[in-house]
Amino acid sequence: MDDPPPISRSRPADPDQPSPTVLNEDHVRRLRREHAGGASVRYLATRDGLTYNTVHDAIRGVTWAHVDEQVPEEILPREACRPGVLLTAATVGEMRRAHAGGASLRSLADKFHLKYATVRAAVQGTTWRHLTDPPPVPASGRGGRHALTSAQEADLVRMREKSGATYAQLGAAFGVSEATAWHVCERSRRPAAD
């Protein structure tokens, strides 16, 4: 039995496109401009016969970082102009400091227009491990079940009502997650069942 023929990549539809197996600076610039103009990474990769990761990394500057062509801001789509679309050390540091000060991960995700999971990973050090100033903020309430006593729950609710502490601050103070702090406060607002 003969070996099957090798699988070959499809050729780019546009004959002016460079070879799909080798990127060059002009191709990277073109990919970045088209992506800034709204083309998806998947579309660009399929069109040019490249892997998704090759195109993604080139566009984001993981590879080809020395290609520094800046796309004028006025031609960027609204979504690409959002602050925080590309995380930087400064952004991650700002998020970590804010979360340590009591800002919730959800509010940070809203502020920086990022997915909650992206913010959580950066703040807690799952990603951006190399950034140690400021250090990652460990997840509160992790590492086993931690139940609050009824006295602790009452103290948590009282702290929320008197000081207006955020759920993240309450969670950190009582060793539980911010979600648990929220649930405790919500339960206290419900009328007692007869």
C-alpha positions, 0 to 999 in steps of 0.5 A: 500500500502506498503512502497517501500524498502529503497534505498541502495548504490551500494557496491564497486567493490573491496572487499578490499575497506572499507565500502562506508558509513564510511571513514577512514584514509587509504581510504582517503589516497588511494583516494588522491593518486588515484586522484593525479594519474588522477582519477576524483572525480566523478569516485572515488565517484561512484566506492566507493558508496560515495557522490561526496561532501564526496570524494571531501572534503576528497581529498581537505582536507576540511574534514580529514585535519589531514591526511597529507600524501603527494604524491611525486611530481614526480608521480603527473600528470602535471595538479595537479602540477600547482601552485594555484590548491588548493587555500591557504590564501597566494595565495588569498592574493597575488592575491588580492594585485596584482589586487589592484595594477592593474593586471587584473583578467584574467591575474591572472587566467592565472598566477595561472592556475585557472578559471576566476570565481574562481579568481574573487570570491576569489579576490572580497571576494565572497569566502575567506570572512574570509581573511581580510588581505589583504581585498577583492577588490570590483568589479569596475563599479558595483552597477548601470550603470555608463556611461562615458562622451566623455571627460572622455573617451578621458582622459581614452584613453590618460591615457592608451597611456601615462602611459600604465595603465592596463584596471583594473587600468583604470577601478578603476580610472574612476569607471567602469569595466575593460571590459568597459575600454577595450571597450572605448580603442577599440572604440578609435582605430576604424576609425571614420565613415563618 
